[in-house]
């Protein structure tokens, strides 16, 4: 530690704390120059405490206060702007360290939550590669032995059924005629 | 006690090997203004969507157990007869041969794999109506 009279003064005034206090004490105990300075400043302080300077005023106390009263009465209701001390941003932050740390943590947590939600939304939807169980019948072979007739098959998704649609069958006017005609139709 | 156990076992085994059955209906679709057929309450909405007629009447209903490689004959009435021969049961459904006759005339011959849904077969046109056969496997 280098010779530093401010450190000696700080030690005497009780301003040093922790590591700085320890370092200062160690240096003074080892350095004769600083030890001499320490003792000198200690003596000066002792003398100052023993002989305080008395405050001297030109006016007596009663006259001084009467002047203050007169001034107050003279100004009356006049409003006076009292400048308020303003804290610098750094000082304000230093005073509200805990609140700042909490606010920063909340902002980080909120940002992480938003990012996570967006990531989840953007995740591709996994569609099952396995086909859902079929509710429709599957027609593998289809024949219409009746001459000039044909059949086709389709799935009616709206109705949820499979349909075999036969066309070209002979039209008959009624059920009896149908039975007669088809009874004689040899396929 | 032994007889009771044997009877219980028989019931359990019978239930487990209970064969599925097939249910076939002959339906007449028309535009007649008539009361809906209560026997077709569940099927009518589907029939309307496919065929578009206003009224559906059940002319015949037949059920029969499905036995592999055993042909099942179902007479639905009005000369319409269907033959169903189950082949193999697969994951997707039951494979079966299906034939629909009107009298001696084979109208349709098909190999189908029936799942949970119905199969509708549009048959001959009779007057202003059309005959439809519905087929469903009942487990």
Interface residues (C-beta under 8 A of the other chain):
Chain A: X133 X134 X135 X136 X137 X138 X139 X140 X141 X142 X143 X144 X145 X146 X149 X151 X156 X158 X159 X160 X161 X162 X163 X164 X165 X166 X169 X170 X171 X172 X173 X174 X175 X177 X178 X179 X182 X183 X184 X185 X186 X187
Chain B: X45 X46 X47 X49 X50 X78 X79 X92 X93 X102 X103 X104 X105 X106 X107 X108 X109 X110 X111 X112 X113 X114 X115 X116 X117 X118 X119 X120 X121 X122 X123 X124 X125 X126 X127 X135
